Amino acid sequence: MLGGFPGSFADGDIAFLLTPLAIDETPVEEKERAIQTGARHYSEMIGRESPPSEAYRALYADALARHAPRAAREIAGLAKGLDAAIEGPITLLSLVRAGAPLGVLLKRALEALGRDVAHAGISIIRDRGIDEVALAHVAARRPARGAVFVDGWTGKGAIAGELERSLAGRADYVPRLVTLADPCGRAWLSASGEDWLIPSGILGATVSGLVSRTILNEAVGPGDFHGCMVWKHLAPWDETRAHVDAIWALARPALADAAVAPIAPDDRDRARRREASATAVARIAKRFEVNNPNRIKPGIAEATRAVLRRMPERVFVASGTDPDCAALVHLARDRDVPLEEAGAQIAPYRALTLIRRVS
């Protein structure tokens, strides 16, 4: 119906509305310098993803075993909430790539509830906006009034803000963002405001259909979807289908459990979280004289991905013995990144990474 390609997800789970590219990869240090000097936008470059080590895969397996039950219950609650809130056909537009695993599970759950639902993965890029070609493609095939945007979590709200700016003034699409975790209070509908260890948050392509983060450079033509790399070299380590199936096996019965209530928007709680998030980010910015807020990556998932993809200066955890931060602590120690136990200074977050200044 929507075309696209499924990556390594099962056929029918998602349609990635992206243009697979074959471009040169950029080393991390060169990429960081280009970003911070303004020579190139981060979306114009991509660094090669490496396979996760055996030790790191064990940490992921532990995270999935401990937190799949929570993820399943909350996905069931979100699906019930969407079922109650939206009339007519529902279109899930997952923001690539962190939104994809959640979007797949929400699609399965909504189908189980008897809803007409379609699911696409589309690109949104900070400072560049959402993929208008992809939006037009979806609008020609599905009613925009039933569209919701899906992301795994929020960090400090940069992508939520980009979504709002991209859709400002439009009469069709509304920036309704759905997440599992929303510690910064920027999602329309979220299962909680807690910064917790979402298992998919500590892996990259190997839990997201082998698709890279999205790319927007000269290789993407004016009528093309935003680009991506398909990391086929990571196929031996791919957890995509196993991850979805493990959580779905628990989410399916949760849909029939009357104790799992529909989740509804809570504007008052969102406002409280937004204030706490801004305070934590401002505290780190002041202490380290950070003028560019993009160097601050709060939340377990964002902090972990920053260590995997960027050049970190320091990693903060609320507690060094927090099992939910074990993967992040492992990465920091493995890569000789200074690690600081920050306690309540980073609340409501349990982890935060500061990107090294190289310009």
N, C-alpha and C positions, 0 to 999 in steps of 0.2 A: 504493500500500500504506500509506504513512504520511501521505498527504494533503499539507497545506502548500502552498507555492508555491516555484518554483525561482529567483525573482529573474531575473537575466539570464544565469544558467547554463543549459546545455542541459537540456531536459526529461529527468528521470531521474537527473541528476547529484546533486541534493540536494533535500530537502524542508525548506524553512524553516518551522519550527513557531513562527511569530511572528504577531502581530496588526498589520497595517499601520495606522498612525495618521495623522491630519492634525492636528498641534498647532502652536502658535506656537513659532517658533525663538527661542532666547535668545542675545543677543550674548555674545561670549567674556568680556569683562570682568565683566559682570553675573553670568554663570554662575560664574566663578572666585570672585567675592566670596561668592556664595551657598553654594558648596561649602565654602570655607575658614571661613566664620563658622558653618557648621552650619545655616544657614537652610533649605537644601534639599539633598537627596542628589543626587549627580551624575546618577544614573539618571532623575531626574524631569525633566531638561532636555535639550535637544539644540540644538547650534549648527549652522547651515547649512554644508554642505561646499561649498567652492569648486572650480571646475575647476582641474586642474593646469596650470601654464604650459607653453609649448612647451619652454622650457629644462629644466623639471623632468621632462617626459615623455621628453626625450632622455636624462636621467640614468637614468630607469627602464629605457628600452630598452637602455642600456649594461649595467645591472645584470642584466637578463634574459639578454642575449647572453653575458655572462661566467659567470653562475652557474646557468643552466638545466641544463647537464650535471651539475653537482654535485647540484642538487636532484633531478634525475631518478634518479641512481644511489642517492641516499639514500632516496628514496621507494620504489624497488624493494626496497631492503634492509629498510625498515620493513614493507612488505607481506609479504615473505617471513617476517619475524619474527612478524608477526601470524598468518600462515598456520600457522606451527609452534606458536605458543603457545596458540591458541584452537581448541577443538573445537566443531563445530556452527555454526549461523548466526552471522554476525558483524554487529553493528550499530554503525556509526560515528556518534557523537554529537559533531558539531563545535560548539565553543563560538564563538558568533557575536560578532565576525565573522572574527577572524584565523584561526580554524581551518577556515573554509569552503574556501578553495582547496586546502589540503592534504587535507582530507577527500574532496573530489571526486576528486583524483588517487589517493588510497588506494583509494577505491571502484572506480575503473576498474582499478587494478592487481589487487585481490583478485578481481574478476570475471574478469580474464584468467587468474588462477590457478585458476579453477573454483570459487570459493567462493560460497556463498549470503550476500550482503551487502546491507544497506540503509544509507542515509545520511540523517541529519536534521541540520539546524542548530537548535540550541537556545540559550537565553539563560542566562548566569550573570552575576550582578552582585555586585561586591565589597560585602560587608557586608549583602547582601540574599539571597544564596544562588542556587541553581539554580532554574530554572523547574519547579516540581513538577507543574504541569498538563501540561507537555510530557513530562516523564518518565512520568507515568501514561499518557499517550496512547501513547507508544512501548511501554511495558510491556504494554499490552493487545494489542499486535500483534507483538512480537518478544521472544524469550527474553532476559531481562536478563543471564543469565550470559555471553552473548557480546558484551556492550556494552563499548566503549572510548570514551573521550572524547578529542577531537582539538583541539589548538591549534597555531598556527604555531610558537610559541617560548615560552620563559619569560623574564620580566624579573627580578624579585626574588622571584617565587613567590607573589604575592598571590592570583592566580586558582587556582593549584594548592592553596593553603591553603583557599580558599573551597570548592573542590570536595570536599576532604577533610572539611570541617566539614558541608557539605550532606548528604553521604552517610554520615556517622558513625552507626553503629548500625543501618543498614539491612541487611536480609538479602538484598536483591536486587542492587542496583547496587554495584559496587566502584570506587573512584576511580582507575582505570587511565588515566593521562593519557599521550597520545602526541604528540610534537612533533618538528619537524625539528631545533631547537636548544634546548638546555637548560643555559645557562650557570650557573643557580642550583641545579641538581641536584634539581629537584622533580618531574620527569616520571618515570613508570614506565618508559617506553620512548622513547628519543630517538636520532636518528641521530648526534648529537655533542653535546659540551658547549661547542662553540666559538660565540662571538658573531660570526656572519658575516652577510653581506648577503643575506638571503632576499628575492628580488625583490618578492614580494607585500607585504613588510613596510613598504615606503616609499610605498605607495598605500593608499587607504582604500576607499570604496565602489566605485571604478572597477575594482577587482580582486576585489571580493567581492559580485558580483551586484547592485550598486547599492543594497545594503541598508545602513542606518546601524548604528551601535552600538545596543544594545538599551535600551529605555525601560521604566520601571516607575513609573507615576504614576496619578493619579485617572482617567485615560482608559482604563486597563486594568481590566476587570471581574474579579471573583473567580474566574470560570471560564474566563477568557481566557488564551491564551498571553501572555507578555511582549510588549511592543510594539516597533515599529521605524518608521522612516520609509523609504520607497522613494524614492530621490533620482533621479527621472526627468529632472531638469534636467541630470544628468551623462551622459545616454545618448550624446551625441556624443563623449565622451572614454572610453567604457567599454572596458576592456581584459580584462574577465572571461574571455570564451571564448577569446580569442587567447592569453592567459596560460596557461590550462589546456592548450590544444591544443599550444602550443609545448613545454611540459615533457613532456606525455604522449607526444609523438612520439619523445622520447629515453628516457622511462621504459619504454615497451613493450619495446624490444629489451633493455634492461637486465635485465628479468625473466628473460630466457632466458640471460643471461650468468652462467656458473658462478662467475666471479670476484666477482660481487656477492653477498656472503654475507648470510644472514638476520641481522638485528640483534636482539640479546638484551639484557634488562635487566642493568645492571652496578651493583650497590648500592655497591660500594667507590668507584668513580669518582664516583657521585652524591654520596656523603658528602664527598668532597674538594672538589667543586665548590660544594657548599652552604656550606662553611666559607669558601672564598675569596670567594664572593658576599657573604656577610654582612659580611666584613671591609671590602670595598670600599664598601658602602653605609654602614656605620658611620663610615668615614673621612670621607666627604662630609658626613654628618649632623653629625659633631663639628665639622668646619671651619666650617660655615655655620650652626651652632646650629639644626638642623632637628629639631623635635619631632614633626612629622607625617611619617612615612615615605612617605606617598602623594605627597609633593612630589618624591620622587627616582625618576626613570624611567631605569633602566639598560638597556643593550643597544641596538644600532643601531636596531632596529625601534621599540622603545618610545620611545627618545629622539627619533626622527624624528616619530612620531605625536604626541608631546607638543608639539613645536614647531608642528605643523599644527593642533592642536585646543585647546591650552591657552595660558597666558601664561608663557613661559619666562623665568627670571632669567639662566640661564647654560647654555651647552652645553659639554660636555667631550668631547674626542676623544683617544684614545691618541696618534694622530699626525695632524697637519693635512694630510699628503700621502697618507693612506690612501685609495685609490680607493673602498673600500667605504663610506667616510663622506662621499663627495662630495655626495650628495643632502642630507644633514644639514647639511654646511658651507654649501651653497648656500642652504638655508632660513635658517640662522642669519644669514648675511650679508645676505640679502634683507630680513630683518625686524629688522636691527640688534640682534641678540641677542649679548651678549658670548660670545666663543669662546675656550676655553682648551685648550691642548695639555697633557694631564695625564700622559702616559706610563703607567708601571706603576701609578700611584696608583689607577686605576680597573679594573685587571685583576681578574677575567678578562674584563671588558667592554672593548670598543673605543670605546664612546661612552656618554654619560649626559647626561640633561637634568635640571636642577633647576628646578622650577616656582616662579614668583615668589610670595612671600608677600603677600597683599593684605588680610588681616584683622588 
